[in-house]
Amino acid sequence: MAGIKFIHKDDKEVVIKGTPNVPTNKSKKLTSIDGSETLYYIETETAFKMKLDSKVDFTKKHPQNQNYSLITIPINRI
């Protein structure tokens, strides 16, 4: 199933100020075994609601839950 993203020509990319706060139950954190790298994933629906979709790589899914995609900016999990 292919995902389609509609962007209206009048829509401008939202400027994100500071580090976004994402609820813990709507995000996932993966850390490498040696602790050198940390990846954050956000639920796809939440990314669109919070207007973070421009900062999400929808082609890279969470290994265990396909509803979560990789977010390319750091987030605060609250």
C-alpha positions, -999 to +999 in steps of 0.1 A: +000+000+000+015+033-010+012+064+011+001+096-005+009+130+010-011+160-003+006+194+000-014+224-010+007+251-028-003+277-002+009+256+027+043+266+040+066+244+060+060+249+097+090+264+116+098+243+147+110+263+176+129+244+202+126+207+208+091+193+204+075+174+233+060+141+222+040+119+246+059+087+256+030+065+244+032+081+209+069+077+204+096+051+207+133+052+214+159+028+201+195+029+214+224+009+199+239-018+221+270+003+229+249+034+235+266+055+208+235+061+186+199+068+196+170+068+171+135+082+178+103+071+161+070+089+162+035+075+155+026+086+120-008+101+130+008+121+158+035+135+135+007+149+112-013+163+142+018+180+156+028+192+121+062+174+123+056+155+091+083+175+073+109+162+097+098+125+095+113+099+072+082+078+064+103+052+045+121+041+077+097+022+099+102+010+135+113-027+134+085-040+156+057-015+150+050-003+114+028+026+127+059+045+138+084+063+115+118+077+121+119+114+131+151+132+120+152+158+147+156+152+185+125+151+206+116+153+243+096+122+253+072+134+281 
